[in-house]
Amino acid sequence: MNADYNDRFNMDKIYEKAEVLIEALPYIREFNRKVIVVKYGGSAMSDEEIEKNVIKDVTLLKLVGFKPIVVHGGGKEISRWVEKVGKKAQFVGGLRVTDAETMEIAEMVLNKVNKSLVAMVEELGVRAVGISGKDGGLLKVEKRYSDGRDIGFVGNITDVDTKVLSDLLEADFLPIVAPIGLDDNFETYNINADDAACAIAKAMNADKLAFLTDIEGVYRNPEDKDTFISRLTVTEANRLIEEGVIGGGMLPKLNNCVDAIENGVNRVHILDGRRPHALLLEIFTKSGIGTMFFKEGQQEQYQGDQ
């Protein structure tokens, strides 16, 4: 009797796995050969096991036919190294004050993070290339100010030259991008990783942009988990901004989501990167687990959307 029960239990588990694959099929077909930009950062980068799960998800997307591009941050690690040299991390309006020494540290740390992610992808059998926005003139910037204040070598993106990314995708590589750019005088600037991901998604005509961060998504009231919003149109998102419902660190992220949708990206997602396989659950299941942004009138174009 135990053997029969175990056999039935094992078969049920196998059927469940089959159902998951079947549910994913329309999405795999819909997004085959489509570009998806994944911004990876925040506390989701602070745990090695979580980091490996994220990279597994992105690698799987590549293997089932997507064209993923990863844009990563590294702010917590930069702050740690800044403190190691006896400096204190400073922020104005959510942007890191970046003097010449801090810029040197930031570039060192971001390159270290970049190559670590490349190694993880390569270990899973997929070819990856790590670059920064300096390579191939990918990200051109101008000096950025915060409320009129000079915050050092912080860049605002003025142009994205997609050739290096297009060439890498065409050659079947998975590009991993560190958010650093050059200005007209070839000075190096640190770039907000969310901004870099948004700019790249727009320039690459990406079908999807996913922000993997340390929040679950958008709440009408962050103190009330029952106010979670799983789907938002651009109009609804703008209304939340105008009403002052969204504030703090979520506001620039929401503005990036709206900007991406208004400039041709079909879907934008905010996900909790700390949750195992959040990216796959959001993309390959009907319910999803994060907040999805889309343009009015486009929802019916996606087979799996409910």
C-alpha positions as MATLAB code, in Angstrom:
seq = 'MNADYNDRFNMDKIYEKAEVLIEALPYIREFNRKVIVVKYGGSAMSDEEIEKNVIKDVTLLKLVGFKPIVVHGGGKEISRWVEKVGKKAQFVGGLRVTDAETMEIAEMVLNKVNKSLVAMVEELGVRAVGISGKDGGLLKVEKRYSDGRDIGFVGNITDVDTKVLSDLLEADFLPIVAPIGLDDNFETYNINADDAACAIAKAMNADKLAFLTDIEGVYRNPEDKDTFISRLTVTEANRLIEEGVIGGGMLPKLNNCVDAIENGVNRVHILDGRRPHALLLEIFTKSGIGTMFFKEGQQEQYQGDQ';
ca = [
       0.000    0.000    0.000;
       2.893    2.332    0.802;
       4.423    1.563   -2.581;
       1.134    2.359   -4.333;
       0.817    5.630   -2.436;
       4.373    6.621   -3.244;
       3.861    5.767   -6.913;
       0.703    7.916   -7.055;
       2.442   10.741   -5.195;
       5.404   10.651   -7.563;
       3.124   10.613  -10.605;
       1.176   13.594   -9.228;
       4.439   15.525   -8.869;
       5.388   14.623  -12.442;
       1.978   15.792  -13.715;
       2.412   19.080  -11.823;
       5.737   19.639  -13.566;
       4.125   18.873  -16.919;
       1.336   21.392  -16.198;
       3.917   24.079  -15.450;
       5.641   23.409  -18.777;
       2.331   23.487  -20.642;
       1.383   26.796  -18.988;
       4.735   28.237  -20.082;
       4.357   27.205  -23.746;
       2.312   30.216  -24.981;
       4.803   32.597  -23.402;
       7.813   30.786  -24.855;
       6.183   30.967  -28.287;
       5.145   34.608  -27.844;
       8.562   35.876  -26.799;
      10.804   33.659  -28.912;
      13.691   35.755  -30.285;
      12.410   38.822  -28.440;
      14.750   41.057  -26.428;
      14.243   41.201  -22.669;
      16.298   43.565  -20.508;
      16.764   42.459  -16.899;
      17.951   45.018  -14.351;
      19.445   43.223  -11.385;
      20.365   45.014   -8.183;
      19.457   45.984   -4.640;
      19.426   43.445   -1.798;
      18.776   40.766   -4.408;
      22.536   40.885   -5.062;
      23.572   40.474   -1.433;
      23.112   36.708   -1.163;
      25.110   34.226   -3.247;
      22.293   31.666   -3.402;
      19.776   34.284   -4.602;
      22.318   35.545   -7.129;
      22.762   32.048   -8.541;
      18.978   31.587   -8.834;
      18.624   34.859  -10.751;
      21.396   33.871  -13.146;
      19.796   30.448  -13.633;
      16.514   32.164  -14.545;
      18.176   34.487  -17.066;
      20.150   31.595  -18.547;
      16.966   29.557  -18.933;
      15.328   32.476  -20.763;
      18.260   32.435  -23.163;
      18.029   28.686  -23.700;
      14.285   28.772  -24.499;
      14.706   31.417  -27.179;
      14.676   34.828  -25.497;
      17.421   37.392  -26.103;
      18.190   38.573  -22.564;
      20.438   41.510  -21.687;
      21.411   41.930  -18.033;
      22.105   45.395  -16.606;
      23.421   45.157  -13.058;
      23.986   47.448  -10.130;
      26.373   47.073   -7.235;
      25.614   49.963   -4.922;
      25.907   48.084   -1.627;
      29.270   46.635   -2.621;
      30.491   50.068   -3.748;
      29.513   51.550   -0.369;
      31.374   48.754    1.414;
      34.584   49.475   -0.523;
      34.206   53.230   -0.096;
      34.089   52.703    3.672;
      37.154   50.440    3.475;
      39.257   53.363    2.259;
      37.980   55.548    5.084;
      35.335   57.496    3.172;
      31.647   57.771    3.947;
      29.059   57.055    1.274;
      26.920   60.129    0.603;
      23.670   60.375   -1.335;
      21.672   63.341   -2.608;
      18.203   62.683   -3.983;
      18.961   58.950   -4.057;
      22.106   59.465   -6.169;
      25.591   58.653   -4.932;
      27.909   61.649   -4.560;
      30.827   60.487   -6.711;
      34.159   62.264   -6.498;
      37.158   61.071   -8.557;
      38.273   58.524   -5.942;
      34.757   57.162   -5.478;
      34.369   56.874   -9.261;
      37.555   54.805   -9.405;
      36.226   52.531   -6.652;
      32.801   52.258   -8.313;
      34.309   51.222  -11.641;
      36.531   48.651   -9.962;
      33.624   47.150   -7.996;
      31.194   47.140  -10.936;
      33.748   45.410  -13.163;
      34.327   42.820  -10.434;
      30.567   42.200  -10.106;
      30.260   42.091  -13.900;
      32.851   39.365  -14.368;
      31.432   37.379  -11.463;
      28.024   37.294  -13.196;
      29.682   36.330  -16.482;
      31.381   33.386  -14.745;
      28.046   32.202  -13.307;
      26.422   32.236  -16.742;
      29.374   30.485  -18.371;
      29.269   27.796  -15.674;
      25.699   27.019  -16.781;
      26.839   26.428  -20.359;
      25.775   29.716  -21.961;
      28.255   32.127  -23.525;
      28.252   35.554  -21.881;
      30.211   38.759  -22.428;
      30.589   41.407  -19.759;
      30.881   45.015  -20.882;
      30.367   48.481  -19.465;
      28.639   51.421  -21.100;
      32.086   52.629  -22.140;
      32.584   49.684  -24.510;
      31.708   50.368  -28.117;
      30.351   53.778  -27.111;
      27.286   52.039  -25.678;
      26.274   54.727  -23.170;
      27.027   58.394  -23.801;
      26.358   60.718  -20.870;
      26.394   64.277  -19.663;
      27.032   65.461  -16.130;
      24.000   65.034  -13.909;
      22.970   67.344  -11.071;
      20.642   66.624   -8.165;
      18.363   69.551   -7.320;
      20.976   71.863   -8.812;
      23.740   70.394   -6.676;
      27.000   69.124   -8.178;
      27.303   65.473   -7.140;
      30.477   64.661   -9.055;
      30.916   61.992  -11.697;
      27.268   60.968  -12.016;
      26.012   60.712  -15.570;
      22.702   61.320  -17.274;
      22.352   59.209  -20.441;
      22.086   61.238  -23.640;
      22.565   58.512  -26.253;
      22.658   54.716  -26.558;
      24.644   53.129  -29.400;
      23.179   49.630  -29.597;
      25.636   48.157  -32.117;
      27.776   46.325  -29.579;
      24.671   44.765  -27.962;
      23.103   43.836  -31.306;
      26.361   42.245  -32.449;
      26.663   40.216  -29.242;
      23.055   38.993  -29.465;
      23.516   38.116  -33.136;
      26.599   36.077  -32.203;
      24.504   34.247  -29.565;
      26.143   35.813  -26.504;
      24.332   36.966  -23.390;
      25.460   40.573  -22.742;
      25.956   41.691  -19.134;
      26.278   45.462  -18.768;
      27.832   47.554  -15.985;
      26.260   51.049  -15.725;
      29.262   53.246  -16.525;
      29.446   55.715  -19.423;
      31.574   58.355  -21.116;
      30.867   62.013  -21.785;
      31.970   64.026  -24.833;
      35.403   64.509  -23.250;
      35.736   60.758  -22.562;
      35.473   61.240  -18.814;
      34.071   58.246  -16.929;
      30.729   58.593  -15.118;
      28.695   56.387  -12.815;
      25.079   55.837  -13.986;
      22.011   54.841  -12.026;
      21.450   51.197  -13.021;
      17.654   51.599  -13.343;
      18.188   54.491  -15.750;
      20.722   52.476  -17.752;
      18.370   49.497  -18.047;
      15.475   51.725  -19.121;
      17.580   53.530  -21.751;
      18.927   50.257  -23.152;
      15.442   48.676  -23.254;
      14.084   51.650  -25.220;
      17.012   51.757  -27.641;
      16.909   47.993  -28.249;
      13.118   48.001  -28.782;
      12.924   45.398  -26.040;
       9.700   43.496  -25.641;
      10.151   43.333  -21.875;
      12.016   45.202  -19.160;
      12.198   43.550  -15.738;
      13.459   45.290  -12.593;
      14.672   42.671  -10.107;
      14.958   44.518   -6.830;
      14.247   44.143   -3.100;
      10.545   45.028   -3.161;
       7.583   42.885   -4.203;
       6.114   45.479   -6.549;
       3.774   48.459   -6.236;
       1.446   49.015   -3.281;
      -1.251   51.646   -3.064;
      -0.327   51.748    0.617;
       3.085   50.204    1.443;
       1.908   49.576    5.020;
      -1.019   47.441    3.832;
      -0.098   44.250    1.972;
      -3.701   43.942    0.739;
      -3.200   47.013   -1.470;
      -0.706   45.273   -3.755;
      -1.228   46.139   -7.446;
      -0.385   43.326   -9.861;
      -1.157   45.206  -13.101;
      -0.968   48.877  -14.000;
      -1.615   50.784  -17.190;
       0.469   53.876  -17.927;
      -2.570   56.070  -17.184;
      -3.121   54.385  -13.813;
       0.576   54.682  -12.944;
       0.607   58.393  -13.810;
      -2.487   58.896  -11.684;
      -0.777   57.277   -8.681;
       2.214   59.577   -9.181;
       0.040   62.691   -9.513;
      -1.963   61.782   -6.413;
       1.250   61.441   -4.414;
       0.529   57.792   -3.643;
       3.997   56.804   -4.850;
       6.998   58.380   -3.188;
      10.541   57.764   -1.976;
      12.728   55.331   -3.886;
       9.737   53.887   -5.749;
       8.999   57.147   -7.569;
      12.010   57.178   -9.958;
      11.482   53.467  -10.602;
       7.850   54.054  -11.512;
       8.845   56.955  -13.764;
      11.277   54.635  -15.560;
       8.498   52.067  -16.036;
       6.185   54.669  -17.573;
       8.996   56.091  -19.723;
       9.845   52.641  -21.097;
       6.227   51.821  -21.981;
       5.689   55.208  -23.623;
       8.801   54.631  -25.739;
       7.946   51.255  -27.209;
       8.691   48.622  -24.551;
       5.618   46.382  -24.432;
       5.801   45.163  -20.841;
       7.675   46.334  -17.751;
       7.829   44.322  -14.538;
       8.890   45.163  -10.974;
       9.806   41.976   -9.094;
      11.264   40.937   -5.769;
      14.578   39.426   -6.864;
      14.997   37.822   -3.435;
      12.176   35.385   -4.185;
      13.427   32.202   -5.861;
      12.729   32.215   -9.601;
      10.628   35.402   -9.462;
      11.544   36.203  -13.061;
      10.305   32.871  -14.395;
       7.110   32.969  -12.332;
       6.271   36.458  -13.587;
       6.934   35.694  -17.252;
       5.761   32.096  -17.582;
       2.632   31.959  -15.398;
      -0.798   33.538  -15.796;
      -0.950   35.046  -12.328;
       2.634   36.319  -12.035;
       4.020   37.574   -8.725;
       5.116   41.179   -9.316;
       3.660   44.365  -10.766;
       3.323   44.490  -14.548;
       3.010   47.754  -16.513;
       1.471   47.950  -19.971;
      -0.112   50.412  -22.357;
      -3.867   50.700  -22.668;
      -5.237   48.543  -25.461;
      -2.224   46.230  -25.652;
      -3.148   43.686  -23.015;
      -5.200   41.533  -25.390;
      -2.187   41.133  -27.675;
      -0.551   38.833  -25.132;
      -1.905   35.307  -25.120;
      -1.274   34.589  -21.462;
      -2.513   37.859  -19.996;
      -5.692   37.552  -17.985;
];
